[in-house]
Amino acid sequence: MLGAAAILALAIAIEVVATALLPRAQGLTQPGWSAVVLGGYAVSIWLLAIVVRTLPVSVTYAVWSGVGTAFVAVIGYWFLGESMGWVKATSLALIGIGVMGVNLAHA
């Protein structure tokens, strides 16, 4: 189970990096950046498929999508010049609460 959590964390990290690089692909018109983004997504999904051998898909996907979404929003704010108002911050907190709830329901 600990190994699956580590693989899931790696899948999330790769997906977040790929998503953060998506603006550089400029609508997938830049071949090099597009390859990096698509490759990152492919590796992330492959790792996710490995994790669901051990953990339930509902928990795995909730963590992967929720944590990934929150990290991308934070990276967008810190590094990509996106705004972070109270509505977005509250929504991100609710995503975190939802991920924790799914995990608690599984436990």
All heavy atoms as an XYZ file, in Angstrom:
771
protein
N       0.826     -1.197      0.000
C       0.000      0.000      0.000
C       0.871      1.262      0.000
O       0.560      2.209     -0.693
C      -0.916     -0.033      1.225
C      -1.730      1.191      1.392
S      -3.425      0.898      1.024
C      -4.152      2.138      2.026
N       1.956      1.240      0.772
C       2.856      2.391      0.807
C       3.502      2.594     -0.558
O       3.662      3.730     -1.008
C       3.910      2.210      1.897
C       4.805      3.408      2.189
C       3.964      4.622      2.574
C       5.778      3.087      3.288
N       3.843      1.491     -1.224
C       4.412      1.585     -2.567
C       3.423      2.197     -3.544
O       3.794      3.009     -4.397
N       2.155      1.805     -3.435
C       1.116      2.368     -4.310
C       0.960      3.860     -4.059
O       0.788      4.642     -5.007
C      -0.205      1.639     -4.087
N       1.032      4.273     -2.810
C       0.926      5.706     -2.488
C       2.100      6.479     -3.079
O       1.925      7.598     -3.578
C       0.850      5.897     -0.974
N       3.289      5.901     -3.037
C       4.464      6.558     -3.612
C       4.333      6.667     -5.130
O       4.663      7.709     -5.715
C       5.726      5.795     -3.241
N       3.830      5.618     -5.769
C       3.629      5.649     -7.219
C       2.557      6.682     -7.571
O       2.687      7.419     -8.547
C       3.270      4.255     -7.756
C       4.451      3.302     -7.579
C       2.860      4.317     -9.231
C       4.125      1.845     -7.864
N       1.506      6.742     -6.760
C       0.457      7.732     -6.985
C       1.013      9.150     -6.851
O       0.694     10.023     -7.664
C      -0.708      7.506     -6.015
C      -1.888      8.465     -6.137
C      -2.462      8.466     -7.553
C      -2.958      8.102     -5.111
N       1.844      9.376     -5.846
C       2.462     10.701     -5.672
C       3.312     11.061     -6.893
O       3.290     12.209     -7.365
C       3.297     10.735     -4.399
N       4.034     10.086     -7.429
C       4.843     10.323     -8.627
C       3.955     10.623     -9.828
O       4.245     11.539    -10.607
C       5.740      9.117     -8.904
C       6.653      9.212    -10.120
C       7.610     10.395     -9.993
C       7.417      7.901    -10.299
N       2.861      9.881     -9.962
C       1.920     10.122    -11.062
C       1.348     11.531    -10.986
O       1.224     12.225    -12.008
C       0.792      9.090    -11.032
N       1.011     11.963     -9.787
C       0.477     13.313     -9.594
C       1.530     14.354     -9.956
O       1.243     15.328    -10.657
C      -0.022     13.508     -8.148
C      -1.250     12.629     -7.887
C      -0.324     14.975     -7.863
C      -1.626     12.509     -6.419
N       2.740     14.157     -9.480
C       3.809     15.116     -9.756
C       4.055     15.246    -11.254
O       4.194     16.368    -11.782
C       5.088     14.697     -9.034
N       4.093     14.133    -11.962
C       4.331     14.166    -13.406
C       3.178     14.855    -14.133
O       3.391     15.669    -15.032
C       4.570     12.737    -13.942
C       5.910     12.212    -13.419
C       4.529     12.707    -15.466
C       6.147     10.743    -13.671
N       1.959     14.547    -13.730
C       0.789     15.166    -14.356
C       0.766     16.672    -14.106
O       0.442     17.455    -15.000
C      -0.492     14.510    -13.832
C      -1.751     14.977    -14.523
C      -2.437     16.118    -13.807
O      -2.217     16.288    -12.595
O      -3.190     16.848    -14.473
N       1.128     17.092    -12.910
C       1.151     18.521    -12.573
C       2.208     19.245    -13.406
O       1.947     20.330    -13.943
C       1.377     18.720    -11.058
C       1.746     20.154    -10.732
C       0.143     18.290    -10.281
N       3.380     18.665    -13.530
C       4.437     19.283    -14.339
C       3.990     19.379    -15.801
O       4.154     20.416    -16.443
C       5.770     18.511    -14.206
C       6.780     18.980    -15.235
C       6.335     18.660    -12.801
N       3.412     18.292    -16.320
C       2.946     18.307    -17.712
C       1.889     19.388    -17.919
O       1.919     20.119    -18.921
C       2.401     16.930    -18.094
N       0.976     19.509    -16.984
C      -0.075     20.516    -17.105
C       0.498     21.927    -16.994
O       0.089     22.828    -17.725
C      -1.164     20.285    -16.046
O      -1.703     18.977    -16.235
C      -2.273     21.307    -16.154
N       1.443     22.126    -16.094
C       2.065     23.444    -15.943
C       2.830     23.843    -17.208
O       2.953     25.028    -17.513
C       2.992     23.457    -14.728
N       3.310     22.861    -17.955
C       4.029     23.147    -19.198
C       3.104     23.294    -20.402
O       3.552     23.673    -21.486
C       5.061     22.038    -19.467
C       6.224     21.978    -18.481
C       7.083     20.758    -18.753
C       7.048     23.250    -18.527
N       1.830     23.003    -20.218
C       0.873     23.070    -21.317
C       0.862     24.424    -22.034
O       0.785     24.456    -23.271
C      -0.516     22.696    -20.805
C      -1.584     22.332    -21.818
C      -1.135     21.222    -22.748
C      -2.853     21.916    -21.095
N       0.952     25.564    -21.326
C       0.981     26.845    -22.062
C       2.152     26.945    -23.044
O       2.037     27.588    -24.087
C       1.098     27.894    -20.962
C       0.502     27.251    -19.753
C       0.880     25.796    -19.876
N       3.265     26.302    -22.730
C       4.424     26.358    -23.632
C       4.172     25.598    -24.931
O       4.803     25.885    -25.944
C       5.665     25.819    -22.946
C       6.093     26.698    -21.794
C       7.508     26.394    -21.420
N       7.905     27.234    -20.320
C       8.872     28.134    -20.412
N       9.519     28.289    -21.520
N       9.178     28.861    -19.364
N       3.271     24.612    -24.880
C       2.940     23.851    -26.083
C       2.097     24.676    -27.047
O       1.937     24.300    -28.207
C       2.211     22.561    -25.714
N       1.552     25.790    -26.581
C       0.786     26.741    -27.388
C      -0.253     26.035    -28.265
O      -0.198     26.088    -29.494
C       1.720     27.602    -28.234
C       2.628     28.468    -27.393
C       3.555     29.324    -28.225
O       3.486     29.365    -29.437
N       4.455     30.025    -27.540
N      -1.183     25.375    -27.587
C      -2.241     24.685    -28.324
C      -1.729     23.488    -29.105
O      -2.278     23.147    -30.153
N      -0.675     22.869    -28.618
C      -0.004     21.724    -29.250
C       0.561     22.078    -30.632
O       0.688     21.219    -31.505
C      -0.933     20.509    -29.325
C      -1.444     19.981    -27.982
C      -2.337     18.777    -28.181
C      -0.323     19.658    -27.023
N       0.944     23.336    -30.815
C       1.566     23.754    -32.072
C       3.092     23.741    -31.986
O       3.753     23.868    -33.012
C       1.106     25.170    -32.480
O       1.501     26.099    -31.468
C      -0.406     25.219    -32.676
N       3.639     23.603    -30.775
C       5.088     23.531    -30.580
C       5.469     22.060    -30.369
O       5.199     21.493    -29.301
C       5.513     24.365    -29.375
C       5.168     25.844    -29.497
C       5.907     26.483    -30.659
O       7.102     26.300    -30.829
N       5.174     27.225    -31.474
N       6.070     21.416    -31.366
C       6.285     19.970    -31.304
C       7.065     19.487    -30.073
O       6.686     18.493    -29.460
C       7.062     19.661    -32.587
C       6.742     20.784    -33.504
C       6.516     21.979    -32.631
N       8.128     20.175    -29.710
C       8.936     19.734    -28.573
C       8.158     19.776    -27.263
O       8.113     18.795    -26.521
N       7.554     20.925    -26.978
C       6.775     21.063    -25.742
C       5.546     20.161    -25.774
O       5.154     19.609    -24.744
C       6.376     22.515    -25.508
C       7.540     23.364    -25.086
C       8.129     24.354    -25.809
C       8.263     23.281    -23.867
N       9.176     24.885    -25.099
C       9.287     24.248    -23.896
C       8.151     22.469    -22.738
C      10.181     24.434    -22.859
C       9.053     22.656    -21.683
C      10.044     23.623    -21.754
N       4.944     20.007    -26.930
C       3.785     19.122    -27.055
C       4.174     17.688    -26.711
O       3.430     16.978    -26.025
C       3.208     19.182    -28.466
O       2.728     20.479    -28.755
N       5.330     17.259    -27.169
C       5.806     15.904    -26.871
C       6.048     15.728    -25.373
O       5.710     14.686    -24.798
C       7.082     15.611    -27.655
N       6.615     16.755    -24.741
C       6.850     16.686    -23.296
C       5.527     16.585    -22.539
O       5.370     15.747    -21.638
C       7.670     17.909    -22.807
C       7.715     17.978    -21.294
C       9.080     17.870    -23.387
N       4.570     17.427    -22.916
C       3.265     17.422    -22.248
C       2.564     16.086    -22.443
O       2.113     15.451    -21.484
C       2.392     18.590    -22.759
C       0.951     18.434    -22.316
C       2.954     19.924    -22.274
N       2.453     15.642    -23.685
C       1.751     14.382    -23.967
C       2.476     13.187    -23.353
O       1.835     12.256    -22.842
C       1.573     14.205    -25.471
C       0.659     15.236    -26.134
C       0.670     15.081    -27.651
C      -0.756     15.137    -25.591
N       3.799     13.217    -23.378
C       4.571     12.151    -22.730
C       4.341     12.126    -21.226
O       4.199     11.053    -20.633
N       4.291     13.301    -20.622
C       4.021     13.375    -19.188
C       2.656     12.822    -18.841
O       2.498     12.061    -17.881
N       1.660     13.175    -19.647
C       0.319     12.633    -19.412
C       0.301     11.114    -19.572
O      -0.334     10.412    -18.789
C      -0.694     13.276    -20.356
C      -1.057     14.700    -20.024
C      -1.482     15.571    -21.013
C      -0.980     15.202    -18.734
C      -1.834     16.883    -20.732
C      -1.325     16.509    -18.436
C      -1.743     17.336    -19.439
O      -2.083     18.641    -19.147
N       0.991     10.617    -20.579
C       1.020      9.165    -20.817
C       1.668      8.425    -19.649
O       1.150      7.410    -19.181
C       1.754      8.866    -22.122
N       2.777      8.940    -19.170
C       3.460      8.300    -18.034
C       2.586      8.381    -16.783
O       2.471      7.406    -16.024
C       4.849      8.943    -17.789
C       5.456      8.466    -16.483
C       5.780      8.634    -18.955
N       1.944      9.504    -16.577
C       1.085      9.662    -15.410
C      -0.078      8.665    -15.430
O      -0.384      8.034    -14.413
C       0.562     11.103    -15.343
O      -0.241     11.273    -14.209
N      -0.718      8.515    -16.577
C      -1.832      7.563    -16.695
C      -1.331      6.134    -16.526
O      -1.995      5.297    -15.889
C      -2.550      7.740    -18.054
C      -3.262      9.081    -18.104
C      -3.523      6.600    -18.320
C      -4.449      9.206    -17.171
N      -0.168      5.827    -17.065
C       0.414      4.491    -16.904
C       0.652      4.188    -15.419
O       0.292      3.118    -14.929
C       1.710      4.392    -17.708
C       2.480      3.143    -17.478
C       2.106      1.861    -17.801
C       3.756      3.033    -16.853
N       3.088      0.975    -17.418
C       4.106      1.673    -16.833
C       4.646      3.962    -16.311
C       5.318      1.215    -16.297
C       5.837      3.505    -15.785
C       6.159      2.150    -15.779
N       1.214      5.149    -14.694
C       1.428      4.965    -13.261
C       0.108      4.838    -12.513
O      -0.021      4.018    -11.591
C       2.258      6.132    -12.695
C       3.709      6.204    -13.166
C       4.354      7.511    -12.712
C       4.498      5.008    -12.691
N      -0.883      5.610    -12.925
C      -2.213      5.511    -12.315
C      -2.784      4.112    -12.514
O      -3.386      3.534    -11.596
C      -3.127      6.569    -12.937
C      -4.444      6.859    -12.250
C      -4.207      7.476    -10.878
C      -5.275      7.790    -13.108
N      -2.588      3.541    -13.686
C      -3.071      2.185    -13.965
C      -2.381      1.154    -13.066
O      -3.005      0.162    -12.660
C      -2.848      1.843    -15.436
N      -1.139      1.390    -12.743
C      -0.421      0.491    -11.821
C      -1.008      0.597    -10.420
O      -1.207     -0.406     -9.737
C       1.090      0.808    -11.830
C       1.698      0.430    -13.188
C       1.807      0.092    -10.686
C       3.114      0.907    -13.388
N      -1.307      1.812     -9.997
C      -1.820      2.039     -8.641
C      -3.169      1.368     -8.435
O      -3.430      0.804     -7.370
C      -1.896      3.559     -8.335
C      -2.601      3.819     -7.015
C      -0.507      4.174     -8.327
N      -4.029      1.387     -9.461
C      -5.365      0.815     -9.268
C      -5.349     -0.706     -9.176
O      -6.378     -1.311     -8.903
C      -6.388      1.288    -10.336
C      -6.581      2.784    -10.260
C      -6.003      0.840    -11.722
N      -4.208     -1.315     -9.343
C      -4.079     -2.751     -9.042
C      -4.165     -2.989     -7.535
O      -4.562     -4.057     -7.091
C      -2.735     -3.285     -9.531
C      -2.563     -3.327    -11.002
C      -1.192     -3.883    -11.316
N      -0.871     -3.780    -12.721
C       0.340     -3.956    -13.197
N       1.353     -4.229    -12.383
N       0.568     -3.846    -14.486
N      -3.758     -1.980     -6.760
C      -3.680     -2.100     -5.304
C      -4.780     -1.320     -4.592
O      -5.368     -1.818     -3.641
C      -2.306     -1.587     -4.815
O      -1.281     -2.285     -5.515
C      -2.142     -1.798     -3.335
N      -5.021     -0.103     -5.029
C      -5.996      0.766     -4.374
C      -7.271      0.856     -5.216
O      -7.210      0.752     -6.441
C      -5.413      2.172     -4.196
C      -4.163      2.289     -3.328
C      -3.628      3.716     -3.351
C      -4.453      1.853     -1.916
N      -8.413      1.081     -4.579
C      -9.657      1.225     -5.337
C      -9.580      2.410     -6.306
O      -8.999      3.448     -5.989
C     -10.716      1.491     -4.264
C     -10.116      1.050     -2.983
C      -8.636      1.179     -3.132
N     -10.159      2.235     -7.477
C     -10.093      3.277     -8.495
C     -10.755      4.569     -8.017
O     -10.299      5.666     -8.357
C     -10.679      2.784     -9.844
C     -12.176      2.596     -9.762
C     -10.293      3.728    -10.967
N     -11.805      4.484     -7.213
C     -12.476      5.699     -6.750
C     -11.554      6.539     -5.871
O     -11.482      7.759     -6.013
C     -13.761      5.356     -5.997
O     -13.479      4.564     -4.862
N     -10.847      5.896     -4.986
C      -9.913      6.607     -4.108
C      -8.725      7.125     -4.915
O      -8.324      8.287     -4.795
C      -9.434      5.686     -2.962
C      -8.324      6.349     -2.168
C     -10.604      5.305     -2.073
N      -8.183      6.265     -5.762
C      -7.021      6.635     -6.565
C      -7.319      7.847     -7.439
O      -6.559      8.812     -7.467
C      -6.586      5.449     -7.445
O      -6.287      4.333     -6.608
C      -5.374      5.795     -8.283
N      -8.443      7.803     -8.124
C      -8.775      8.901     -9.033
C      -9.119     10.180     -8.280
O      -8.752     11.279     -8.708
C      -9.912      8.512     -9.981
C     -10.098      9.526    -11.074
C      -9.170      9.628    -12.106
C     -11.170     10.406    -11.052
C      -9.314     10.583    -13.101
C     -11.322     11.366    -12.042
C     -10.396     11.446    -13.069
O     -10.536     12.395    -14.049
N      -9.800     10.043     -7.147
C     -10.123     11.233     -6.347
C      -8.851     11.929     -5.885
O      -8.736     13.157     -5.963
C     -10.982     10.848     -5.146
N      -7.891     11.169     -5.424
C      -6.628     11.752     -4.964
C      -5.867     12.341     -6.146
O      -5.385     13.480     -6.090
C      -5.776     10.705     -4.210
C      -4.392     11.239     -3.914
C      -6.480     10.273     -2.933
N      -5.754     11.581     -7.230
C      -4.994     12.022     -8.403
C      -5.569     13.308     -8.980
O      -4.840     14.272     -9.211
C      -4.993     10.908     -9.446
C      -4.214     11.177    -10.688
C      -2.856     11.204    -10.822
C      -4.750     11.433    -11.986
N      -2.523     11.463    -12.129
C      -3.668     11.605    -12.864
C      -6.041     11.531    -12.489
C      -3.826     11.873    -14.212
C      -6.201     11.791    -13.843
C      -5.107     11.958    -14.683
N      -6.872     13.332     -9.202
C      -7.471     14.514     -9.820
C      -7.563     15.686     -8.845
O      -7.292     16.835     -9.218
C      -8.850     14.184    -10.391
O      -9.723     13.763     -9.376
N      -7.929     15.418     -7.599
C      -8.076     16.491     -6.621
C      -6.762     17.160     -6.268
O      -6.638     18.388     -6.316
N      -5.790     16.355     -5.920
C      -4.482     16.910     -5.551
C      -3.831     17.565     -6.763
O      -3.256     18.650     -6.662
C      -3.574     15.817     -4.936
C      -2.158     16.319     -4.740
C      -4.163     15.326     -3.625
N      -3.963     16.916     -7.926
C      -3.413     17.496     -9.146
C      -4.023     18.843     -9.463
O      -3.321     19.807     -9.786
N      -5.338     18.937     -9.360
C      -6.038     20.196     -9.617
C      -5.570     21.286     -8.660
O      -5.300     22.426     -9.067
C      -7.561     20.002     -9.502
O      -7.978     19.051    -10.473
C      -8.303     21.306     -9.691
N      -5.486     20.951     -7.392
C      -5.058     21.940     -6.396
C      -3.628     22.402     -6.652
O      -3.347     23.617     -6.620
C      -5.187     21.348     -4.989
N      -2.735     21.474     -6.944
C      -1.343     21.856     -7.200
C      -1.218     22.710     -8.459
O      -0.452     23.677     -8.489
C      -0.431     20.640     -7.297
C      -0.005     20.081     -5.973
C       0.308     18.728     -5.850
C       0.105     20.871     -4.854
C       0.701     18.195     -4.634
C       0.499     20.354     -3.638
C       0.804     19.012     -3.533
N      -1.963     22.361     -9.502
C      -1.908     23.155    -10.731
C      -2.421     24.568    -10.467
O      -1.852     25.550    -10.964
C      -2.677     22.473    -11.882
C      -2.877     23.425    -13.053
C      -1.945     21.222    -12.339
N      -3.464     24.702     -9.674
C      -3.986     26.032     -9.347
C      -2.954     26.848     -8.567
O      -2.770     28.044     -8.827
C      -5.278     25.910     -8.542
N      -2.275     26.220     -7.641
C      -1.252     26.918     -6.857
C      -0.070     27.297     -7.750
O       0.449     28.421     -7.665
C      -0.805     26.058     -5.653
C       0.414     26.649     -4.974
C      -1.956     25.916     -4.658
N       0.355     26.391     -8.615
C       1.447     26.700     -9.541
C       1.033     27.827    -10.484
O       1.832     28.719    -10.789
C       1.868     25.436    -10.323
C       2.635     24.500     -9.390
C       2.714     25.789    -11.541
C       2.916     23.132     -9.965
N      -0.213     27.790    -10.939
C      -0.710     28.859    -11.790
C      -0.630     30.209    -11.099
O      -0.270     31.221    -11.710
N      -0.936     30.222     -9.820
C      -0.879     31.464     -9.042
C       0.565     31.897     -8.808
O       0.927     33.056     -9.036
C      -1.611     31.268     -7.716
C      -1.481     32.435     -6.772
C      -2.094     33.655     -7.045
C      -0.740     32.319     -5.595
C      -1.975     34.731     -6.182
C      -0.623     33.386     -4.729
C      -1.233     34.591     -5.021
O      -1.106     35.651     -4.161
N       1.400     30.970     -8.328
C       2.775     31.318     -7.959
C       3.671     31.617     -9.158
O       4.508     32.518     -9.098
C       3.410     30.207     -7.145
C       2.994     30.172     -5.707
C       2.343     31.139     -5.005
C       3.205     29.102     -4.796
N       2.134     30.732     -3.715
C       2.654     29.470     -3.554
C       3.792     27.854     -4.894
C       2.693     28.665     -2.444
C       3.818     27.038     -3.780
C       3.273     27.447     -2.561
N       3.522     30.841    -10.234
C       4.497     30.923    -11.317
C       3.946     31.405    -12.655
O       4.719     31.826    -13.509
C       5.166     29.563    -11.530
C       5.889     29.050    -10.329
C       5.388     27.990     -9.593
C       7.071     29.634     -9.901
C       6.043     27.510     -8.473
C       7.735     29.174     -8.777
C       7.228     28.111     -8.070
N       2.637     31.327    -12.863
C       2.087     31.652    -14.176
C       1.239     32.919    -14.185
O       0.597     33.229    -15.174
C       1.264     30.456    -14.711
C       2.026     29.131    -14.816
C       1.086     28.017    -15.255
C       3.209     29.253    -15.762
N       1.245     33.640    -13.075
C       0.566     34.921    -13.017
C      -0.956     34.855    -12.969
O      -1.624     35.833    -13.295
N      -1.511     33.731    -12.563
C      -2.962     33.614    -12.463
C      -3.442     34.203    -11.137
O      -2.700     34.276    -10.165
C      -3.382     32.146    -12.586
C      -3.046     31.565    -13.949
C      -3.447     30.112    -14.087
O      -4.083     29.556    -13.170
O      -3.106     29.530    -15.123
N      -4.694     34.598    -11.096
C      -5.244     35.207     -9.885
C      -5.631     34.136     -8.865
O      -5.837     32.976     -9.211
C      -6.468     36.049    -10.233
O      -7.505     35.214    -10.714
N      -5.740     34.586     -7.598
C      -6.179     33.685     -6.523
C      -7.052     34.493     -5.580
O      -6.574     35.094     -4.631
C      -4.979     33.092     -5.772
C      -5.348     32.184     -4.616
S      -6.136     30.635     -5.083
C      -4.758     29.742     -5.754
N      -8.328     34.517     -5.870
C      -9.277     35.205     -5.006
C      -9.807     34.269     -3.933
O      -9.454     33.083     -3.878
N     -10.681     34.785     -3.117
C     -11.202     33.972     -2.006
C     -12.084     32.836     -2.518
O     -12.119     31.767     -1.914
C     -11.932     34.847     -0.989
C     -13.256     35.388     -1.467
C     -13.480     36.566     -2.109
C     -14.521     34.752     -1.342
N     -14.818     36.707     -2.391
C     -15.486     35.599     -1.927
C     -14.954     33.553     -0.784
C     -16.833     35.278     -1.986
C     -16.306     33.239     -0.831
C     -17.227     34.094     -1.431
N     -12.762     33.037     -3.632
C     -13.613     31.965     -4.170
C     -12.745     30.796     -4.632
O     -13.038     29.633     -4.334
C     -14.510     32.489     -5.320
C     -15.256     31.348     -5.999
C     -15.484     33.527     -4.798
N     -11.668     31.089     -5.349
C     -10.780     30.029     -5.827
C     -10.099     29.334     -4.652
O     -10.016     28.101     -4.615
C      -9.728     30.586     -6.791
C      -8.881     29.498     -7.443
C      -7.770     30.059     -8.322
C      -8.264     30.414     -9.674
N      -7.144     30.775    -10.595
N      -9.624     30.111     -3.685
C      -8.958     29.521     -2.519
C      -9.919     28.632     -1.728
O      -9.554     27.530     -1.309
C      -8.388     30.622     -1.632
N     -11.144     29.097     -1.537
C     -12.145     28.298     -0.820
C     -12.480     27.031     -1.600
O     -12.595     25.937     -1.018
C     -13.426     29.125     -0.586
O     -13.080     30.286      0.173
C     -14.478     28.321      0.150
N     -12.599     27.149     -2.892
C     -12.890     25.985     -3.733
C     -11.768     24.954     -3.661
O     -12.031     23.745     -3.604
C     -13.111     26.422     -5.178
O     -14.206     27.295     -5.266
N     -10.536     25.416     -3.648
C      -9.407     24.493     -3.510
C      -9.431     23.794     -2.155
O      -9.130     22.605     -2.057
C      -8.081     25.239     -3.717
C      -7.823     25.710     -5.140
C      -6.587     26.593     -5.182
C      -7.698     24.537     -6.083
N      -9.790     24.532     -1.126
C      -9.908     23.911      0.199
C     -11.005     22.852      0.202
O     -10.845     21.781      0.799
C     -10.190     24.981      1.256
N     -12.096     23.124     -0.486
C     -13.182     22.150     -0.566
C     -12.757     20.893     -1.336
O     -13.174     19.781     -0.998
C     -14.420     22.777     -1.201
C     -15.123     23.824     -0.344
C     -16.205     24.536     -1.164
C     -15.712     23.191      0.907
N     -11.924     21.072     -2.361
C     -11.384     19.915     -3.064
C     -10.582     19.063     -2.091
O     -10.717     17.839     -2.050
C     -10.511     20.339     -4.261
C     -11.385     20.918     -5.370
C      -9.687     19.163     -4.786
C     -10.597     21.575     -6.493
N      -9.747     19.706     -1.287
C      -8.958     18.977     -0.285
C      -9.832     18.231      0.703
O      -9.569     17.070      1.033
N     -10.887     18.881      1.146
C     -11.817     18.227      2.080
C     -12.484     17.033      1.406
O     -12.633     15.964      2.009
C     -12.859     19.245      2.591
C     -12.171     20.260      3.496
C     -13.995     18.545      3.320
C     -13.029     21.472      3.827
N     -12.857     17.187      0.144
C     -13.482     16.087     -0.577
C     -12.563     14.896     -0.746
O     -12.968     13.733     -0.558
N     -11.295     15.150     -1.065
C     -10.317     14.058     -1.200
C     -10.138     13.342      0.130
O     -10.103     12.106      0.198
C      -8.978     14.590     -1.751
C      -7.876     13.552     -1.638
C      -9.145     15.037     -3.196
N     -10.047     14.117      1.211
C      -9.927     13.496      2.532
C     -11.160     12.672      2.861
O     -11.064     11.581      3.422
C      -9.672     14.555      3.599
C      -8.285     15.134      3.553
S      -7.921     16.242      4.922
C      -8.851     17.685      4.466
N     -12.336     13.178      2.506
C     -13.572     12.441      2.764
C     -13.625     11.122      2.029
O     -14.012     10.093      2.612
N     -13.218     11.102      0.776
C     -13.192      9.855      0.010
C     -12.216      8.866      0.662
O     -12.504      7.669      0.778
C     -12.839     10.116     -1.460
C     -12.549      8.824     -2.203
C     -13.956     10.881     -2.147
N     -11.068      9.365      1.096
C     -10.092      8.494      1.742
C     -10.604      7.962      3.067
O     -10.398      6.778      3.397
C      -8.761      9.225      1.950
C      -7.932      9.215      0.707
O      -7.582      8.161      0.207
N      -7.632     10.377      0.188
N     -11.263      8.796      3.846
C     -11.810      8.349      5.119
C     -12.922      7.323      4.927
O     -13.030      6.358      5.685
C     -12.319      9.535      5.938
C     -11.245     10.458      6.493
C     -11.870     11.691      7.120
C     -10.381      9.726      7.509
N     -13.736      7.518      3.895
C     -14.804      6.567      3.613
C     -14.227      5.215      3.208
O     -14.802      4.179      3.533
C     -15.708      7.112      2.502
N     -13.091      5.227      2.534
C     -12.432      3.985      2.134
C     -11.839      3.265      3.336
O     -11.891      2.056      3.439
C     -11.333      4.262      1.104
C     -10.456      3.095      0.838
N     -10.909      1.967      0.203
C      -9.161      2.868      1.115
C      -9.918      1.095      0.110
N      -8.845      1.625      0.660
N     -11.282      4.047      4.266
C     -10.629      3.453      5.447
C     -11.675      2.835      6.334
O     -11.573      1.804      6.868
C      -9.857      4.518      6.201
